[in-house]
Amino acid sequence: MVATSDLEEGDIRLLEVDTDLVVPTNTHVRVIVTSADVIHCWAVPSLGVKIDAMPGRLNQTGFLASREGTFYGQCSEICGANHAFMPICVKAVDLDTYCNHIEELLGDAR
C-alpha cells in the first residue's frame, strides 16, 4: 500500500500500490497464489475473482479481462494489522502494450 503522505494528485487512498499487475485483455489469465505467513484473500470483485492464499499451499483460479482498464481489489481476510486494507491493482491492456511491458521487465532483469 502506498502511504497517504506519498499519494500523488488523482491517486486513490488505500487502493494505490507500488507495483500493478498488468494483464492482457481477451486472454485467459491463470492466477496462482500462496502465502508465507497467514491466510490472505486475493480478491478483485470487478473481475469476478476471489481466491484464498494459504501458507504451504498453492491455489489457482483464472479470469478474463474483456476490456481495458484498471481494476481494484483488497485482501478480504482479517489476517493482521492493516491487512484488511492490503490493496490489489490489476491493469488490463491490449496485447501489444502487454508484450512491450514484458519486454521492459525482462530488460530490467538482465
C-alpha positions in Angstrom: 0.0 0.0 0.0 1.3 3.5 -0.8 1.5 5.6 2.3 -1.0 8.5 2.4 1.9 11.0 2.5 3.2 9.6 -0.8 0.0 9.8 -2.8 0.0 12.0 -5.9 -2.8 14.0 -7.4 -5.5 11.7 -8.6 -4.4 8.6 -6.6 -7.0 6.7 -4.7 -6.3 6.3 -0.9 -6.0 2.7 0.4 -6.1 1.3 -3.2 -2.8 2.5 -4.8 0.0 0.0 -4.9 3.7 0.4 -5.8 3.5 -2.4 -8.4 0.4 -3.0 -10.6 -0.4 -6.4 -12.0 -0.5 -5.9 -15.8 -2.5 -8.5 -17.8 -3.6 -8.7 -21.5 -7.3 -8.2 -22.5 -9.2 -11.0 -24.1 -6.8 -13.6 -22.8 -7.5 -16.2 -20.1 -5.2 -15.4 -17.1 -4.3 -18.0 -14.5 -3.5 -16.8 -11.0 -1.6 -19.0 -8.6 -1.4 -17.8 -5.0 0.2 -18.8 -1.8 1.2 -17.1 1.5 4.3 -17.0 3.6 2.6 -16.1 6.9 -1.2 -16.1 7.3 -4.3 -16.7 5.2 -4.9 -13.9 2.7 -7.6 -13.5 0.1 -6.7 -12.2 -3.4 -10.0 -10.6 -4.4 -10.8 -8.3 -7.4 -14.7 -8.2 -7.5 -15.0 -6.3 -10.8 -13.1 -9.2 -12.5 -15.2 -11.8 -10.7 -12.2 -13.4 -8.9 -11.5 -14.2 -5.3 -9.1 -16.9 -4.0 -7.6 -17.7 -0.6 -3.8 -17.7 -0.3 -2.8 -20.2 2.4 0.7 -20.9 3.8 2.2 -24.1 2.4 -0.5 -24.5 -0.3 -0.9 -23.4 -3.9 -4.3 -22.3 -5.0 -5.3 -21.3 -8.5 -8.1 -19.5 -10.3 -8.5 -17.7 -13.5 -10.2 -14.7 -15.1 -10.7 -13.0 -18.4 -10.5 -9.2 -18.7 -12.7 -8.4 -21.6 -12.0 -4.6 -21.7 -9.0 -2.4 -20.9 -9.0 -0.6 -17.6 -7.8 -0.5 -14.0 -9.4 -2.9 -11.6 -9.0 -2.6 -7.8 -9.4 -5.1 -5.1 -8.3 -5.7 -1.5 -7.5 -8.6 0.8 -10.8 -9.7 2.2 -9.5 -11.7 5.2 -8.9 -10.4 8.7 -5.3 -11.6 8.8 -3.4 -9.0 10.8 -2.9 -5.3 11.4 -3.6 -3.3 8.1 -4.0 -6.5 6.1 -7.7 -5.7 5.6 -6.5 -2.7 3.6 -3.9 -4.6 1.5 -4.8 -3.3 -2.0 -4.6 -5.1 -5.3 -4.4 -3.2 -8.6 -4.9 -5.0 -12.0 -4.3 -3.1 -15.2 -5.8 -4.7 -18.3 -4.1 -3.5 -21.5 -4.1 -4.6 -25.2 -1.8 -7.4 -26.2 0.8 -5.1 -27.9 1.1 -2.9 -24.7 1.3 -6.1 -22.6 4.2 -7.5 -24.8 6.0 -4.2 -24.5 5.6 -4.2 -20.7 7.0 -7.8 -20.5 10.0 -6.8 -22.7 10.7 -3.9 -20.4 10.6 -6.1 -17.4 12.9 -8.7 -19.0 15.3 -5.9 -20.0 15.4 -4.6 -16.4 16.2 -8.2 -15.1 19.2 -8.6 -17.4 
